[in-house]
């Protein structure tokens, strides 16, 4: 049971993400909105004769950032809530688990790049007023040290975002077209990978794996730590031939016995199947991870 990178289901499944982090997200949204409204209201409602100082403009900037952050995060939460609500009374069990797109699924490269760029921008905007305050206020010069550490962290993150951007503009967004929705255990999983033409003629492989995510409490440095562990319980790897058009057909024989995909519950025990397409190239490699709907016969299309 090898351990994998950070989990994918909580970033892929709107239903599970809403159930897992709904309450905490609402708390963060409420705090951001209230702080934003409070700071903006305090500054903007002052008498007309009041001369705004530097701290007023900093408060305006922080209030605006808090308000925008809260509204954006609230909009994302509402989207996940709407998706989870729309599939709640679906006729089949697999339909209630996740909003599966019948035409297939993207590797999420574009959305991940957009989120990371937005995160870098927000963090930069957050740091800007504190830099301005430290530069213009003698009493705050000592803040340059912690701000410098944060700047180094921001630059390291910027490097990874630029590397992610170069990979995206090189390979684009990959897509996996499902041959069936859902796939049933014991049957054959057939799908078509659609990628960039630059992937043609290179060494490639496709891996089908079953992944489990579970919160576990373990003893570390004389204290208990609770962390989310992602483990791989099944794996099947096949070589992949990518055509000049960037397409490749892949097929796996699903094991007759095994756990069904389960994304709709609490994150204490989440199960899912995914196909990983890897292409080794000089310089940047391509890796696309695609969630696939694998269920048992009891969860199939006719299950209530």
NUBA-942105 format. One record per residue (C-alpha): x, y, z; residue in one letter. Coordinates in steps of 0.001 Angstrom, whole numbers, plus 500000, padded with zeros to 6 digits. Example, Ala and Ser with C-alpha at 12.3 -4.5 7.8 and 13.67 -1.06 7.14 Angstrom:
! NUBA-942105
512300495500507800a
513670498940507140s
This chain:
! NUBA-942105
500000500000500000x
502301502784498825x
501486506313499853x
500544508803497154x
500716512539496758x
498062514778498383x
494521513474497779x
492581514207494639x
488991513387495556x
488373516425497768x
489499518663494907x
487656516702492240x
484305515867493786x
481983518833494410x
479706516701496581x
482396515386498894x
484103518754499101x
480891520459500182x
480128517816502826x
483685517662504133x
484424521358504456x
481033523044504356x
480929524290507950x
484550525433508048x
484208527202504706x
481150529090505921x
483049530228509022x
485942531514506895x
483553533241504488x
481661534895507349x
484870536141508989x
486249537546505712x
482993539283504793x
482442540736508275x
486027541988508555x
485819543478505083x
482498545218505703x
483669546398509121x
486890547970507850x
485310549500504770x
482345550822506727x
484521552332509418x
486620554287506908x
483959555233504381x
481448556476506978x
483802558935508630x
482925562649508457x
483668564405505196x
486182566730506887x
488254563815508114x
491636563691506413x
492507560109505521x
495942559001506584x
498144556146505516x
496543553710507939x
493122554532506500x
494206553518503015x
495818550356504332x
492595549528506173x
490645550157502962x
492938547819501040x
492731545054503650x
488957545473503952x
488503545249500189x
490677542142499973x
488771540463502826x
485422541258501240x
486422540029497772x
488024536873499213x
484922536091501250x
482557536620498327x
484647534464495975x
484979531669498523x
481265531890499248x
480466531574495535x
482600528420495294x
480837526957498332x
477430527690496816x
478466525921493604x
479509522779495489x
476336522935497570x
474161523204494425x
475897520243492765x
475569518095495882x
471891519015496176x
471184518272492491x
472402514659492763x
470917513905496175x
467775512193494828x
469229510606491692x
467704507197490824x
471003505249490878x
473513504985493698x
476448505958491486x
474578509095490400x
474160510174494017x
477873509735494625x
479238512209492080x
478104514333489158x
479783512212486485x
480169513926483082x
479155511334480505x
481399512851477838x
484522512327479944x
486702514353482257x
489653516744481962x
492922516396483843x
492238519659485678x
495452521345484508x
493751524574483427x
491706524911486620x
494690524089488825x
496809526714487057x
494037529283487388x
493629528574491103x
497355528761491768x
497709532018489830x
494776533484491751x
496339532328495025x
499667533922494130x
497911537165493205x
495876537266496411x
498931536541498559x
500895539260496755x
498094541758497287x
497923540791500955x
501641541425501398x
501714544713499477x
500171547028502128x
502405545587504855x
505473546221502712x
504300549777502128x
503697550286505851x
507113548873506805x
508856551063504229x
507120554315505187x
506843553887508970x
510102553925510965x
508480552102513877x
507597549195511577x
511038548647510061x
511527545506512162x
508739543934510097x
511124543663507129x
512565540401508538x
509312538385508689x
508167540040505449x
511433538986503811x
510817535369504849x
507301535548503419x
508697537049500218x
511117534124499828x
508253531664500291x
506204533618497733x
509063533506495221x
509458529742495682x
505734529292495065x
506021531563492037x
508704529262490614x
506397526251490899x
503503528187489341x
505701529248486417x
506804525644485954x
503184524532486029x
502308527234483485x
505119526164481147x
503893522553481330x
500323523645480603x
501256525824477628x
503446523001476347x
500967520137476656x
497603521834477147x
494818520078479027x
494423516339478573x
491033514644478453x
489764511114479052x
486643510107477099x
484695507416478928x
483587504329477045x
480791503763479570x
479307505420482624x
479643503713485000x
482196500952484590x
481289497830486549x
483720495684488516x
484553492476486704x
484072494068483293x
486408495939480956x
487317499598481266x
487833501163477858x
488509504850477316x
490244507239474929x
492927509655476031x
493043512933474098x
496138515068474525x
498436517389472648x
500072516358469381x
503496516988470949x
502961513812473006x
502938511611469892x
505814509206469387x
506992509310473009x
507232506662475717x
503947506617477572x
502066504456480045x
498649504358481645x
497984503194485202x
494652502203486676x
494703502480490449x
492296502296493337x
492935504835496061x
491751505150499643x
491855508327501721x
491519508130505465x
492184510338508471x
494453508551510904x
495923509535514258x
499527508494514707x
502180509033517349x
504930511416516246x
507529513203518400x
505748512242521654x
502390513598520511x
499398512444518500x
498952513895515018x
495880513424512849x
496599513535509131x
494914512509505895x
496744509532504395x
496308508548500759x
497172504942499928x
497083502882496736x
495414499479497108x
495280498302493495x
497383499087490438x
497565497923486831x
499974499564484379x
499904499229480595x
502092500746477854x
500377503413475805x
500783504302472143x
499844507891471315x
498880508581467709x
500127511614465716x
496851513341466568x
497534512988470311x
494938510276470938x
495411506869472549x
493027504012473341x
493471502324476697x
491801499271478189x
491943497534481580x
490261494445482978x
488625495493486220x
488926493017489113x
485663491193489852x
485958491910493549x
486896495252494923x
485454498378496517x
483178500692494573x
483930504353494202x
482651506253497218x
483067510033497119x
479847511263498639x
480532510600502301x
482747511959505033x
486464512139504261x
487300509588506951x
487051506800504366x
486914507854500708x
487479505389497867x
487949506124494198x
489479504796490993x
491589506867488654x
493592506534485465x
497033508149485392x
498613508862482001x
502369509497482100x
504517510605479179x
508289510922479543x
509802513677477434x
513084515570477450x
512699518449479878x
509108518525481078x
507114515323481552x
503345515044481239x
501130513458483876x
497344513551483743x
495129512133486500x
491542511267485593x
488807510142487958x
486863507168486528x
483416505860487611x
484044502287488780x
481216500699490769x
479922497297491772x
476844495707490209x
474739496744493207x
475566500400492488x
475046500114488730x
472622501930486411x
469523500047487584x
470236500299491313x
467822502417493309x
